[in-house]
């Protein structure tokens, strides 16, 4: 009885794994696990739609879903979802919520960025942290130091800054 149940469990695990790996090469992967790049389940060139866990450091081209780890890095494409980590980097754009010690969006942030230090090239939404820095914003910054390089209420303000 237990041997039969163990065999069924193994067969289901093999079928599930085969189904995940048998997807077309161009399809987004549903999950990725990373110790540190390049030691991860899928190559950094594979887009992820689902969940990514980075024990130390993970890189991927683009992602939709939940990105969780110490250092999370989206290297080329957009990120849509929630990014939680000590350091979060989105090279192009981020739509959703980025939270951690340091958050960097080298393109447009649409949503919310929370953490100790938040940096985004363009913001449409809210930055909430000790230090918030952006080139331009359509929204609000709340923190100890708020910097808007172009078009804010003031270039640097304490507590609140923005442009609506």
Secondary structure, 3 states (H helix, E strand, C coil): CHHHHHHHHHHHHHHHHHHHHCCCCCCCEEEEEEEECCEECCCCCCCEEEEEEEEEEEEECCEEEEEEEEEEEECCCCEEEEEEEEEEEECCEEEEEEEEEEEEEEEEEEEEEEEEEEEEEEEEEEEEEEEEEEEEEEEEEEEEEEEECCCCCCCEEEEEEEEC
